Every structure is written in C-alpha cells, then in structure tokens.
Amino acid sequence: MPRPTLKVIRPAPRPARGARAGEPDAATSTWRIVEAITTAIVERRLMPGTKLAEQKIADIFSVSRTVVRQALNQLSRDRLVTLEPARGAFVAQPSVQEAQQVFAVRRMLEAAMVKQLCASITDEQLAGLRRHLKSEREAVARTDVSGRTRLLADFHVVLARLMGNEVLAQLLADLLSRSSLISLMYQSSHSAEHSQDEHARIVDALEQRDARAAQRLMESHLANVEQNLRLDPRFPDLESALNV
C-alpha cells in the first residue's frame, strides 16, 4: 500500500531570473531543505535538540553551506530550529509555556474555523474528508507511526484549505509543526486511534451542518491532545527527582 504523504502547504518558490531550465536555483534548494527538515520533524524522525550540521546537510542536498544557512535561518524564524552562537543549529526544544500557548492559539483558531466551515462546506468536500479519514484509519490500523502522524496533523490543515483561506492554512501548518515538536518532548501514551475517532465525530458534525457541535468537538479534541502531554514536571523539586 502506498505511503500517505503530507500535503505541502508552502508554495514552491519561482526560479530566479536567469536560471536555466531544470537547473535548481538557490531559492529552490533552500525551499527543499526547509521542507525536508520540517517533514522530518512532523514525522518524528528528527528529535528536539538534534544538531543540524551545516556541512552534512550541504553534502546530502549537494548545495553550498550558504544555501543551508539560508534554510536554517528560515527554520529559525519558523521557531523550528534554534541557532546558537559558536555551537550551530539544533532542532528546537519548546518550553512548557510555549506548548501551552501553542494549544491555546490552536483552540481559538480551529474552533472558529469549523464553526464557519459548517456554513460553506459542500458534499464534494465532505467526500474528500471521508477519504482522508479512511487513510487515517488505515494508517492507525497498520501501526504506521509516521503515516498516521502526518495524516492526523494534516487533517487540521485540510479543514483550513476547504475554506479557501491559504493564510489560515499556512498559519495552522506552522502551528502543527511546532505541535509535533511539543509532542516529541511531552507526549505520553497518547492514543492515535482516539484522535482519529474524534476527527470522525468532527466530520459528522460538519456533515450535519451543526456549527455548535463542530465547535465543541474541536475544542474537546484539542483539549484532549493537550491533556495527554506531560506538561507538568514529574518531580516537584531536585531532591525528589534525585530520590535522595
């Protein structure tokens, strides 16, 4: 069975003036690196704190270190990478406070989003969502961790794109990338199957054009995801942690 793929939200850059046909320019190469690292984070192949060595990345993509540096600067602006003087670039390690803030923003945005979507969603769009849910169920059933992670995250961006709002879709894509980092650091035994069931109930509410239910279900879903994260310290102080 083919592996499900995460939809690319960022538009590909236009080739620079003067670039030959088929010849990758610096902007395109930078974009490829940004997308590769972002996808690796979403798929949980890059852990928080991982060092991103410029020369190694340059060798992988057959580009100069200048191009790699441009990509890392972009990822730093997206808050996915931390640049440390004299040490280099590292996959970001979100704080507990940042984790809480990310989910607070997501609740505000996504609850309003599904409420508005109820008034405009078409039968064709609902059929597309049902196909997406089917892919989610299949990935969960075959324990495809990277596939289910990508699909469960992409569900939220797909909803935004159904509204025809690319700005919102881009904003959610960025928030979801940061959520993936947060999950890597703080997630407990969170059930992907449970999240998938909640997605199905949200689509049911959209199909019934029940704005109040859709809003309530989205708020509940995001609250459940956040509650499954270990955002509180396991030990209250150093003495307890060291078991002295």
N, C-alpha and C positions, 0 to 999 in steps of 0.2 A: 504494500500500500504506500502511495507517495507520501512523503513527509509534509505536513501542513506548514505553510510559510506565513510569516508575519507581514502584513501589508506595509509597504514603505510609505511613510507619511511625508517626509521631507521631499520636495520636488528636486529632481536631478538638476545640477547647475548647467547652464548653457556653456558650450565650448568657448574658450577665449578667442578673440579676434585674431586671425592669422594662424590659428591651429589647423593642422592638416586633418583631412577626413580620416577617421579611425585612429587618430593619434591622441592619447589621453593628455589633457592639459592639467595644470596644477590644481585648478578648482575641482575638476572631476576626480582626480586622485585623492584630494583632501576629503571630498564627499564620501568616496568609497571607504576610506579609513574610518571616518566618523560613523558611517552606517555599520561597518563590521564590528567595531567596538561596542556600539550601542546594542546591536543584536546579541552579541556575546553576553552582555550584562543581562538583557531581558531573558535570555535562555539559561542564565545561571551558569555560564561557562567561565565567566570572569568574576572572581570573588572580590568583595570590598578589601581594599588595602593592597591589591596586586600591583606590583611595579610594572609600568609600561615603558620598557626600554626603547628609546628612540631608534637606535641602530638596528635592533632586532625587527621592529615594525617596518623600518625602511627596507630591510632585506626581504621581508615577507611580501611587501607590495611593490618591490623594485622601484622605489622612489627615493628622492633625496631626504635627508633629515630635516631640511627646511619645510618640505611638504608635511612630514609627520608632525613637526612642531605646530604648523598651522591647524592640523586636525586636533591635536591635543589642546590647543588654545580654545578651539570651538567647543570641545567637550567640557573644558573647564567653565566656559560661560554657561553651558547647559547644566552645570553642577554635577556632572557625572564623573569628572576627573579633578583631582587636586594636584596643583603644581607647587612643588616645594623647592625653594632656592637651594642649590648645591646638592639636591637629592634626586630631583627628577619628577616624573609624573606617576601618579598612583590612582587606581580606581577609588572613588570617593567612599568615605565611611560616614553615612548620615548619623547625626546625633538623635537621641530620643526626642528632643524638642522639635527637630526638623521633621521626624517621622510623624509626629502628632499634627504638625502644621500642614504637611502634605495631605494627610487624610481629611483634615478639616476643609481644605480648599476643594478636594475632590467631592466631598459630600455636598458642598454648596453648588458647585458647578453641575454635577451629574444629576442631582435631584431635580433641579430646574430644567435640565436638558430633557429628561424623559417626560416630564410634565408637558413641555412644549411639543415634544415629538408626537405625543398622543393625538394632537390636533392635525398633524400633517402626514403621518405615516401611511403608505399605500400598501395594498395587498401584495404587490410585487416585492416591496422592501421587506415585508413580513416573511415572505417566502425565502428571501435571502438570509434573513436572520435565522430561520429554521434550519437552513442548510449549515449555517455557522454553528448552531447548537449541536447538530448531528456530528460535525467534525470534532467539537469539544468532547462529546460523549465517547466517540471512538478513541480519541487520544487518552482520555481518562481510563477507559476500559483496558487498553493495551499497556498501561503504565508508561506512556511516552512522556517523560517528565518535561523535556524541552518543548515538545509539541504542545502539550496541554498548557504549559506556562505561557507560551506565545499566544495561543488561541484565547485563553481566558483573559489575558490582558487586552488583546486586540478587540474583543467584544465591545469594550467601552469606547474605543476609538471609532469602530464601525457605527455605533449609535450616533456619534457626533457627525460623521460624514453623511449619514442619512438626512441630516438637517441641511446639508449643503453648506455647512459652515467650516471652511478649511482652517480658519484661525482657531476655532474651538478644538477641531480635530488635532491640530499641531500642539496646542496647549496641553490637551489630555495625553497625547503621545509622550510629551516631555515629562509630565507628572507620573505617567505609568512607568517610564524608565527609572525614575527616582524611586517609585514604589518597589520596583524589582530589587534595587539595591537595599532598600529597607527590609524587604522580605528575606534577603540573603542573610542579613545581620540578626534579625529579630524574630523570624518566623518560627513558630513551634510546630507541632504536628498538625498543621492546617490541612483540612480535607479539600482537595481539588474537586472531589465529587460533590461536596456540599456547595461549593461555589457554583459549579455547573448547574445544579438544581435551582439555585437562586437566580441564575441567569434565565433559566427557562420560565420561572414564575414572572420575571420582569417582562419577557416577551409576551406571555399570556395576557398580562395587564395592558400592554401596548395593543395587542390584537383586539381586546375588548374596548379600546379607547377609554380606559379608566385612568384618568390622569392622577387622581388621588392615590389609587393603589400603586401605580407605577412609581410615583414619587416615594411613597412609604417603603416599597420593596427595595428601591435603590439605596435609600438611607439605611435600611436594615442590613442590606448586603455589605455595604462598605463598613458599617459599624462592626459586623461580624468578622470581616477580614482584619480590621484593626485590633479587635479583641483577641484574635488568635496570634498576635505578635507579643513577644516578651518585651514590653516597653518599660516594665518596672524592674529594677535591679533584683537579682535572685537573692542577694545577701544585702542587708541594710548597711553594713559597715565593714571596715577592713578586718576587724577581729573575727567577725562571723565568717567572712569569706575565706580567711586563712585557717579557720576552725581551730583557733588557739584555745 
